[in-house]
Amino acid sequence: MSRRIRFAVSLVLVSFALSTAACADATAPRAETVCDTSNPATCK
């Protein structure tokens, strides 16, 4: 029984890590939206 609980906990942790990584990737600033104010050539 403890093996099933350990498996369930590790599955939850892995799914949490993957969803956190996906959320961070989706909300990261895009290269085309970032504007470096010290270098106007990077602004679009």
N, CA, C and O of each residue as an XYZ file, in Angstrom:
176
protein
N       0.829     -1.206      0.000
C       0.000      0.000      0.000
C       0.868      1.262      0.000
O       0.534      2.244     -0.664
N       1.974      1.241      0.738
C       2.815      2.431      0.787
C       3.453      2.705     -0.575
O       3.774      3.850     -0.893
N       3.636      1.663     -1.372
C       4.199      1.862     -2.710
C       3.223      2.644     -3.577
O       3.637      3.491     -4.369
N       1.929      2.366     -3.434
C       0.921      3.101     -4.206
C       0.864      4.562     -3.774
O       0.733      5.456     -4.610
N       0.964      4.800     -2.474
C       0.932      6.176     -1.974
C       2.163      6.934     -2.466
O       2.057      8.085     -2.888
N       3.315      6.298     -2.413
C       4.547      6.921     -2.885
C       4.451      7.235     -4.376
O       4.884      8.300     -4.818
N       3.891      6.318     -5.142
C       3.714      6.541     -6.570
C       2.756      7.704     -6.821
O       3.011      8.535     -7.693
N       1.673      7.772     -6.077
C       0.694      8.847     -6.248
C       1.302     10.203     -5.900
O       1.064     11.190     -6.596
N       2.080     10.251     -4.834
C       2.711     11.514     -4.441
C       3.727     11.951     -5.489
O       3.785     13.128     -5.843
N       4.520     11.020     -5.984
C       5.502     11.392     -7.005
C       4.808     11.813     -8.296
O       5.299     12.704     -8.989
N       3.687     11.199     -8.635
C       2.938     11.594     -9.821
C       2.390     13.014     -9.669
O       2.424     13.801    -10.615
N       1.894     13.332     -8.501
C       1.390     14.684     -8.243
C       2.530     15.702     -8.334
O       2.357     16.780     -8.902
N       3.681     15.363     -7.781
C       4.813     16.285     -7.825
C       5.307     16.517     -9.251
O       5.630     17.645     -9.622
N       5.364     15.466    -10.038
C       5.802     15.606    -11.426
C       4.797     16.437    -12.223
O       5.196     17.299    -13.007
N       3.519     16.193    -12.037
C       2.518     16.960    -12.771
C       2.527     18.425    -12.335
O       2.316     19.317    -13.156
N       2.769     18.674    -11.050
C       2.876     20.059    -10.575
C       4.081     20.751    -11.207
O       3.987     21.904    -11.629
N       5.197     20.056    -11.272
C       6.400     20.643    -11.866
C       6.188     20.943    -13.348
O       6.612     21.993    -13.831
N       5.546     20.043    -14.063
C       5.303     20.265    -15.490
C       4.328     21.417    -15.723
O       4.527     22.222    -16.632
N       3.279     21.501    -14.911
C       2.323     22.588    -15.088
C       2.941     23.928    -14.720
O       2.631     24.944    -15.344
N       3.812     23.945    -13.711
C       4.499     25.185    -13.346
C       5.420     25.635    -14.469
O       5.479     26.820    -14.795
N       6.134     24.692    -15.056
C       7.032     25.036    -16.163
C       6.244     25.531    -17.371
O       6.670     26.468    -18.046
N       5.114     24.919    -17.646
C       4.297     25.341    -18.786
C       3.725     26.733    -18.557
O       3.657     27.542    -19.482
N       3.318     27.007    -17.334
C       2.763     28.330    -17.021
C       3.849     29.389    -17.112
O       3.606     30.477    -17.634
N       5.032     29.091    -16.618
C       6.128     30.052    -16.685
C       6.528     30.309    -18.123
O       6.868     31.440    -18.473
N       6.496     29.293    -18.961
C       6.843     29.463    -20.364
C       5.783     30.288    -21.078
O       6.116     31.100    -21.940
N       4.530     30.099    -20.742
C       3.439     30.808    -21.405
C       3.392     32.276    -21.003
O       2.956     33.116    -21.789
N       3.836     32.596    -19.789
C       3.751     33.978    -19.323
C       5.072     34.724    -19.459
O       5.167     35.881    -19.050
N       6.087     34.090    -20.021
C       7.381     34.746    -20.192
C       7.266     35.848    -21.233
O       6.498     35.729    -22.188
N       8.022     36.911    -21.052
C       7.963     37.986    -22.058
C       8.531     37.522    -23.394
O       9.544     36.825    -23.439
N       7.888     37.903    -24.451
C       8.317     37.521    -25.792
C       9.454     38.437    -26.235
O       9.551     39.577    -25.779
N      10.293     37.950    -27.105
C      11.437     38.727    -27.575
C      10.974     39.971    -28.335
O      11.614     41.019    -28.242
N       9.876     39.874    -29.082
C       9.428     41.019    -29.866
C       8.713     42.072    -29.025
O       8.541     43.204    -29.476
N       8.293     41.718    -27.811
C       7.601     42.691    -26.969
C       8.548     43.370    -25.994
O       8.177     44.362    -25.366
N       9.755     42.857    -25.857
C      10.720     43.454    -24.941
C      11.392     44.623    -25.645
O      11.889     44.488    -26.763
N      11.403     45.760    -24.984
C      11.995     46.953    -25.570
C      13.086     47.454    -24.633
O      12.819     47.838    -23.494
N      14.324     47.443    -25.135
C      15.447     47.940    -24.368
C      15.506     49.447    -24.562
O      15.811     49.922    -25.656
N      15.217     50.202    -23.506
C      15.141     51.662    -23.646
C      16.515     52.290    -23.872
O      16.602     53.414    -24.366
N      17.587     51.583    -23.518
C      18.924     52.139    -23.743
C      19.385     51.902    -25.171
O      20.383     52.481    -25.600
N      18.671     51.056    -25.919
C      19.040     50.782    -27.309
C      17.770     50.844    -28.152
O      17.038     49.856    -28.216
N      17.487     51.965    -28.795
C      16.244     52.103    -29.558
C      16.149     51.153    -30.754
O      15.057     50.943    -31.283
N      17.262     50.582    -31.185
C      17.222     49.673    -32.327
C      16.475     48.395    -31.985
O      15.998     47.708    -32.888
N      16.357     48.050    -30.690
C      15.642     46.824    -30.317
C      14.144     47.053    -30.197
O      13.383     46.090    -30.110
N      13.708     48.299    -30.191
C      12.266     48.586    -30.075
C      11.607     48.433    -31.434
O      12.142     48.886    -32.446
N      10.450     47.798    -31.457
C       9.723     47.606    -32.715
C       8.449     48.398    -32.688
O       7.688     48.375    -33.655
